[in-house]
Amino acid sequence: MSRSSSRLLATTRTHLSISQLVHQPIRSFSQTCRRQAEPERLTSFFDRLPRTKQPQAIGPPRGESKEGMDALHRILVQDTLGRARNQPTSSDRLEGENQEDWGPAHEPFHFHIYAHKHNAHITVTKPNRNAIINMSAGNIGFRKAKRGTYDAAYQLTAYVIDKLHQGNWHRKITTMEVVLRGFGAGREAATKVLLGSEGRLLRDKIVKVSDSTRLKFGGTRSPKPRRLG
């Protein structure tokens, strides 16, 4: 600020009294600026606003006792831990006890083992063909060519059976059918796990073993076999 401007500002302030400075209207630059010259307009505006209710003390809802809220809190905690451990929650226990929801009573559960040259897939389904668990060797950490090895299929089958035990499915499964597909290394590996100590709780539930390997019938012509020499 120049010397002339500062002198002018000091002269102007000396001529104006304090009361004049207080009641001097302020020009608004936007809609959000308030004017000191019209305080009654602001008062009437706030008077027209609806009155809010006073905050109430935090406590159980009306009609609910403290014991009921504690029980509800315990159920929520148990459901959270059950989901983390892959165990059935309270809603699953209520809905899953009825065998009619799983399909026909005479239909068994199915343990599908799909083992091909590059990977191994295991799917456990209910009698109505809804999947309980579906995993492959890539889901447990095997990559690229290691997914089609014997060790990968062995660890995959043991992992799936362990998940079934955690979900308490070994008590719900009454009969089970093992469905084999493909001739990869995982075919024999999964069979060894079911016959070993890992499958002792599911072994007595097996009533049927079937093979659903696809057989080529018709289709395009096969490539000419390669002959060396």
C-alpha angles and dihedrals in degrees: 000000000000124000093250092051093050091049090051092050092050091050092050093051093051092054093051118073124221093254091053091051092052096050095039108121117241117222111232119230095192141009092268095060116104124221120225091199094067109043092149091066091056091048093052090048094054091045090060093055115103115257115246122224120254114261113260126222115270112252144118117316120265111286094018122109126216091247091056092051091050091052091049090050091052091051091051091050092049091049091051092051091045092055091048091052094041091245127140116273127218093270091049091052092050095047099033099056091075109084090199088075090061096056134253115002093227093056115093129220114263129229105196118197114188110182120173134159097278106033147357126235127192124191126178114198138184122240089268089057095250110143121246095184133355121186141153134201090265091062093064097050107276116134137197115331093002091071092074097051128110093245093054093053091046093053091043093055092047090049093051092049090049090053090051090053091049090052091050090240094137087073095046096047109087100169130012136190122207113216116196123197129176132012101252127130090267092068094072093035094057090047091053091052093051090049093045134073093282093064099043092111094050100035095082091051094062111106101162140025117198137174121225100176110152116248119207113242120173117324127119124343117272118247118264110267114253115246121196121203 
